[in-house]
Amino acid sequence: MSSVDSLPAVHSRTIAVLGNPNVGKTTLFNHIVGIRAKTSNFPGTTQEARHAHYDDSVLIDLPGVYSLDLDMSESVVCRQVLAGDLAPAGVEAHEPNAILVVIDATNLMRNLTIVAEAISKRLPMVVAVNMLDLAKRRGIHIDFDRLGECLGCSVIGCSGKTGEGVDDLMSAIRDAKIPDRSAPTDLDAIEAWGEDIYSLVASAKESPSNDRLTDRLDRTFTHPLLGVVSFAVIMTGLFWVIFKLAAIPMDLIDSYFGTFGGWVAGMLPEGPISGLLVDGIIAGIGGTIIFLPQIVLLFFLLAMLEGTGYLARAAFVIDRVLRPFGLSGHAFVPLLSSHACAIPGIMAARAVPDPKDRLATILVAPFMSCTARIPVYVLLTVILFPDSPAMQAAAFTSCYVIGVFAALLSSLLVRRTILKGASRPMAMELPNYRFPDLKAAALLTYDRGMAFLRKAGTLIVAVSIVLWWLGAYPNTPVIIEPTPETTQEQIDMMQASAQARNSFLGQIGGAIQPVFEPLGYDRKLTIGVLASFAAREVFVSTMAVQVVGSDDTEDESVLDSIANATRDDGSLLFTRATSWSLLVYYILAMLCLPTVVVTAKEAGGWRWAWLQLGWMTLLAYSGALIVYQSITLLS
Amino acid sequence: MISTMQELPVTEQKRDLRSPIPLTQLTRGQKGRVRIEDTTEEVKLLRAMGLRPNSEVTMCRLGEPCIISLNGHCGDGCRLGLAKEIAGRVMVHVDQDTDQTKSE
């Protein structure tokens, strides 16, 4: 009978997997459980929890920590799980039945700190000495039996990469027992204890090799000039690949949902049900899924890049740029991801260790030009520079630059006022350069993609339905007097246009229009801006519906008719001043309800979401006002 | 033989008397022994990351960030990147051996 059996019977046997960052813990975890892992949050925290069933147990992959005795949220979560106060959603919280401590064979001495802390928990435990393949190559020899004697528990050498020793490890976990030796608890004593054990069990056959390549790469990647250049090259390549490759599935999704919507519309009699299904639900789901290829590619490539070890170096390069503005180098992945979509970007801010740094990152992330803004940028730059592709490209690029500047300035402001203090200086391990773990990258991408679909999908669909309803009702018939010159098609368009004006959305637009008058927007544009709250890309189709009563924007003449749309008094709608003002508004404004919800959730309070919404609206409004008024004055 | 016996304690003494300097003042390739005593949150993290008292570190890259190695050689094994601000607060005793190798 092992000591495990004497523990009180609970819902399920749990095994907590504990270890330092960069010890290959996740690779080992994936090797043990395969693709069965579930990703969720530890309830009430922003720390990600992965857990999986293995035999009759649940394995919980804890966040990587250097020590349990720190104030960082990762350490707090580990302490709570080990104390039985916290468990991933769906797992009953109780003291783990066993701890699996994963340590790095090539960094044994440092890793003994967390082993000592685990021993002090007095729970059954097993130590996995991982990265055995690498240690062998480096000529490092570890006496596992002796280490087991020193620690008083089973010690198994293994490699999550090659699978060596994993079977032994699993049978050792089944028989895990409480260590029959104790470990010191005081930091000084732990260090001395670790050094003693290290000298007893480890020996390097030869002196460590001096890997010149790693040193050279490190110095290049963190160099003040070369580091920035290589960063720019790598990131440009990354984005080029994302936009280039994602375009293919995005077009497919677009045409598939278009065809499917048309098919459903053809199957059902015209009426509210068909409208709800086609314009509300199918259009809403299509509008969300279309961003999935970009998000999936972005996360996959970022995970690969992280796997090579480059991201740790890039974080230092970008830290130099971001720190003067009160953001940490850790904010780089969230801000980069926000260029695809602010929602996964804000979710990625969990990786920022300092709470104030993390809040600042979340608050400014939506300033990054997400892909949903692209259709609007395209429309307006084409209207502004119809004959010059070069100027279109320049204007397009400056949209991105303006967004980044607004983010940096907002962060500076927020760090001088409500989130006072400098960002935390970085201390980070620079992991070895290696070939990325494809399986881990694929699993992470799958998790992120599903999280995006669940969170944004449900929300965007709900908002699309509400907006569809607001736009479609009240559906009072509009009588258009047919004259000999008008065709049936024109009558349909005029009816649709009149309906749009009469709908709830049209009425709201009419009521709010005076607010946007100083920016040069008429009622139609106001409705377009309001509709954008569901998702920005709705703007183009909303404008199309209002201007011509048809949302078939593929048709060249429709874009032309938007460009040549007139106000109620017959003057040109998209004047130079109005177009610039609208462009500035779309760069800076928070026109995305799902982002507001995600901010509230990730920042831990609605006040942060309201602050973000208020500040971005204020900045967008004043920016657009200045642009419109000065262009009007100058011309 | 006798002379070396007499000299050794002097070098030992000299090394101990030499006042510690901030990590940022090491030159590239120079080794130092870490003097770290506080138990502030930052120091606790650095110690858990392997920057423990009396451990030997090698300076691999100066500047922002500075890169140090905990395994005696730059490049191989465990390397830490530290913001200048943090590195400036970590004190080290310069290792005499590397000091001499450098001056030779």
Boltz contact constraints between the chains, C-beta under 6 A:
constraints:
  - contact:
      token1: [A, 66]
      token2: [B, 48]
      max_distance: 6.0
  - contact:
      token1: [A, 66]
      token2: [B, 49]
      max_distance: 6.0
  - contact:
      token1: [A, 67]
      token2: [B, 48]
      max_distance: 6.0
  - contact:
      token1: [A, 70]
      token2: [B, 44]
      max_distance: 6.0
  - contact:
      token1: [A, 70]
      token2: [B, 45]
      max_distance: 6.0
  - contact:
      token1: [A, 71]
      token2: [B, 41]
      max_distance: 6.0
  - contact:
      token1: [A, 107]
      token2: [B, 78]
      max_distance: 6.0
  - contact:
      token1: [A, 110]
      token2: [B, 50]
      max_distance: 6.0
  - contact:
      token1: [A, 113]
      token2: [B, 48]
      max_distance: 6.0
  - contact:
      token1: [A, 191]
      token2: [B, 52]
      max_distance: 6.0
  - contact:
      token1: [A, 208]
      token2: [B, 71]
      max_distance: 6.0
  - contact:
      token1: [A, 208]
      token2: [B, 73]
      max_distance: 6.0
  - contact:
      token1: [A, 208]
      token2: [B, 76]
      max_distance: 6.0
  - contact:
      token1: [A, 208]
      token2: [B, 77]
      max_distance: 6.0
  - contact:
      token1: [A, 209]
      token2: [B, 76]
      max_distance: 6.0
  - contact:
      token1: [A, 210]
      token2: [B, 73]
      max_distance: 6.0
  - contact:
      token1: [A, 210]
      token2: [B, 75]
      max_distance: 6.0
  - contact:
      token1: [A, 211]
      token2: [B, 75]
      max_distance: 6.0
  - contact:
      token1: [A, 211]
      token2: [B, 76]
      max_distance: 6.0
  - contact:
      token1: [A, 212]
      token2: [B, 75]
      max_distance: 6.0
  - contact:
      token1: [A, 214]
      token2: [B, 75]
      max_distance: 6.0
  - contact:
      token1: [A, 215]
      token2: [B, 74]
      max_distance: 6.0
  - contact:
      token1: [A, 215]
      token2: [B, 75]
      max_distance: 6.0
  - contact:
      token1: [A, 218]
      token2: [B, 67]
      max_distance: 6.0
  - contact:
      token1: [A, 219]
      token2: [B, 61]
      max_distance: 6.0
  - contact:
      token1: [A, 316]
      token2: [B, 65]
      max_distance: 6.0
  - contact:
      token1: [A, 316]
      token2: [B, 81]
      max_distance: 6.0
  - contact:
      token1: [A, 320]
      token2: [B, 64]
      max_distance: 6.0
  - contact:
      token1: [A, 425]
      token2: [B, 83]
      max_distance: 6.0
  - contact:
      token1: [A, 425]
      token2: [B, 85]
      max_distance: 6.0
  - contact:
      token1: [A, 425]
      token2: [B, 86]
      max_distance: 6.0
  - contact:
      token1: [A, 426]
      token2: [B, 83]
      max_distance: 6.0
  - contact:
      token1: [A, 427]
      token2: [B, 82]
      max_distance: 6.0
  - contact:
      token1: [A, 427]
      token2: [B, 86]
      max_distance: 6.0
  - contact:
      token1: [A, 428]
      token2: [B, 81]
      max_distance: 6.0
  - contact:
      token1: [A, 429]
      token2: [B, 80]
      max_distance: 6.0
  - contact:
      token1: [A, 430]
      token2: [B, 79]
      max_distance: 6.0
  - contact:
      token1: [A, 430]
      token2: [B, 81]
      max_distance: 6.0
